């Protein structure tokens, strides 16, 4: 037996209140609940995202979260209009036999890198 399904991912931040506003209001990720001390939990299509204060060795930046989207150009424009500063424009990073892999990355204001990823069929 092996592990396969991820239930929750933790992202550490320096300013939890600012991070909650970014993930909830700017990105539009659904806030599930908040809990002490300064924890916030979001729903990412069945995977729970926990925003937690940085402590010691868990300072940002951490792992990169890749948000799957169908239309990367449209989502990029929508988020840019909401104030997201993208580091890269949508660009193809791989052409596979049955699909392409597109990416556009940005930061969450806390030093963590996030990205949009799209894999349209060819």
Order of alpha helices (4+ residues) and beta strands (2+ residues): beta-alpha-beta-beta-beta-beta-alpha-beta-beta-beta
